[in-house]
Amino acid sequence: MKLLIAFFKDKTREISLYAGTVGIFIVVAFLYNIRMDALKYALLLVILWLLLYVITEYHRFRVHKRTSRVQESSGTGLSGITGDL
């Protein structure tokens, strides 16, 4: 659960951008009297696209956090590398 909260904190910018975009679409549709059926269908497609994006980004985020935690615990991070070049 902590990892999911960290993920959403990391993606705050993208979430707010999406919410603003959806808000603009809703306001424009209301002002121009566009049929809500068409708008609902378009929003459903956008939500499905966003869901796929969030799932793939969360997977990358989780893998990155897991590998960085393993490197910290084993001491194999790049900060410990010394040598002559």
NORRA-V952209 format. One record per residue. N is the residue number from 0. RES is the residue in one small letter. SS is DSSP state (hx for helix, st for strand, lp for the rest). PHI is phi in radians with two decimals (NA if undefined). D_LAST is the distance of its C-alpha to the last C-alpha in Angstrom with 2 decimals. Layout:
n/res/ss/phi/d_last
N/RES/SS/PHI/D_LAST
N/RES/SS/PHI/D_LAST
//
This chain:
n/res/ss/phi/d_last
0/m/lp/NA/43.22
1/k/hx/-1.11/40.67
2/l/hx/-1.16/38.11
3/l/hx/-1.16/40.67
4/i/hx/-1.13/41.38
5/a/hx/-1.10/37.69
6/f/hx/-1.10/37.49
7/f/hx/-1.17/40.52
8/k/hx/-1.15/39.21
9/d/hx/-1.22/36.00
10/k/lp/-1.78/38.15
11/t/hx/-1.01/40.75
12/r/hx/-1.10/40.07
13/e/hx/-1.16/40.63
14/i/hx/-1.14/43.72
15/s/hx/-1.19/45.27
16/l/hx/-1.10/44.62
17/y/hx/-1.13/46.39
18/a/hx/-1.09/49.26
19/g/hx/-1.14/49.76
20/t/hx/-1.12/49.86
21/v/hx/-1.09/52.42
22/g/hx/-1.05/54.44
23/i/hx/-1.10/54.58
24/f/hx/-1.06/55.77
25/i/hx/-1.16/58.47
26/v/hx/-1.12/59.72
27/v/hx/-1.12/59.90
28/a/hx/-1.11/61.68
29/f/hx/-1.16/64.15
30/l/hx/-1.17/64.84
31/y/lp/-1.71/65.44
32/n/lp/0.93/67.37
33/i/lp/-1.32/65.17
34/r/lp/-1.00/66.33
35/m/hx/-1.24/64.53
36/d/hx/-1.08/64.50
37/a/hx/-1.16/62.15
38/l/hx/-1.16/59.97
39/k/hx/-1.11/59.86
40/y/hx/-1.13/58.80
41/a/hx/-1.12/56.00
42/l/hx/-1.15/54.82
43/l/hx/-1.09/54.92
44/l/hx/-1.11/52.68
45/v/hx/-1.17/50.23
46/i/hx/-1.13/50.27
47/l/hx/-1.11/49.57
48/w/hx/-1.09/46.64
49/l/hx/-1.14/45.32
50/l/hx/-1.07/45.80
51/l/hx/-1.09/43.69
52/y/hx/-1.09/40.95
53/v/hx/-1.12/41.11
54/i/hx/-1.10/41.01
55/t/hx/-1.19/37.89
56/e/hx/-1.19/36.10
57/y/hx/-1.12/37.19
58/h/hx/-1.08/35.85
59/r/hx/-1.08/32.39
60/f/hx/-1.08/32.60
61/r/hx/-1.13/33.70
62/v/hx/-1.12/30.99
63/h/hx/-1.10/28.29
64/k/hx/-1.12/29.88
65/r/hx/-1.15/30.25
66/t/hx/-1.20/26.65
67/s/hx/-1.21/25.39
68/r/hx/-1.17/27.97
69/v/hx/-1.17/26.94
70/q/hx/-1.15/23.25
71/e/hx/-1.14/24.43
72/s/hx/-1.27/26.81
73/s/hx/-1.59/24.53
74/g/lp/1.31/21.58
75/t/lp/-1.76/19.18
76/g/lp/-1.20/18.25
77/l/hx/-1.22/14.84
78/s/hx/-1.20/15.46
79/g/hx/-1.59/15.08
80/i/lp/-1.50/11.57
81/t/lp/-2.30/9.38
82/g/lp/2.98/6.49
83/d/lp/-1.60/3.77
84/l/lp/-1.89/0.00
//
